[in-house]
Amino acid sequence: MTRWKPLWTLIPGSRLDADHPETGVLIPCRNTPKIQFFQTIKDIERRLNEPSVTLSSFIVSNTPSHVMRLLWAVDKPAMEARNILFQEEDKETYIGKMMQRIASTPMAST
């Protein structure tokens, strides 16, 4: 069972929320709702129409990217573009990547 852990990042004058499950992603298809949630959360953000809130979603995977490449036929940069980060192989950098991506996300437009 996937355990979701919310992560809140506060920047003065704004609120950034990111949800990330601790999970492996041994899912045979890359177009499942779980994998596509990084886009769904942005749709929710737009509907909120609250300029001070930015929503993001990440999957932190214990499954190595080379295994996922065999299953999905996409490379690691394409997976990272879907906000899938790799906990074990990038243990020194995955949190920084997540925080950098959250911080560089433009605030919701009104």
Residue pairs with C-beta under 8 A, 6 or more apart in sequence:
2 21
2 22
2 23
2 34
3 21
3 22
4 19
4 20
4 21
5 19
5 20
5 21
5 22
6 17
6 18
6 19
7 17
7 18
7 19
7 20
7 98
8 15
8 16
8 17
8 18
9 16
9 17
9 18
9 99
9 102
9 103
10 16
11 103
13 52
14 52
14 53
14 54
14 107
15 52
15 53
15 54
16 53
16 54
16 55
16 56
16 102
16 103
16 105
17 53
17 54
17 55
17 56
18 55
18 56
18 57
18 58
18 98
18 102
19 41
19 56
19 57
19 58
20 57
20 58
20 59
20 60
20 98
21 34
21 59
21 60
22 60
22 62
22 87
23 59
23 60
23 61
23 62
24 61
24 62
24 63
25 35
25 59
25 61
25 63
25 68
25 84
26 63
26 67
26 71
27 34
27 35
27 71
28 71
29 35
29 72
30 72
30 74
30 82
33 40
34 59
35 59
35 82
35 84
36 82
37 57
38 56
38 57
38 58
38 59
38 82
38 83
40 57
41 55
41 56
41 57
42 55
44 55
45 53
45 54
45 55
45 108
46 108
48 55
48 108
49 108
49 110
50 108
51 107
51 108
51 109
51 110
52 107
53 108
54 102
54 105
54 106
54 107
54 108
56 83
56 101
56 102
56 105
57 83
58 83
58 84
58 85
58 98
58 101
59 82
59 83
59 84
59 85
60 85
60 86
60 87
60 94
60 98
61 68
61 84
61 85
61 86
61 87
62 87
62 88
63 86
64 86
64 88
64 89
65 76
65 79
65 86
65 89
68 74
68 79
68 84
69 75
69 76
72 79
76 86
80 97
83 101
85 94
85 97
85 98
86 94
87 94
90 97
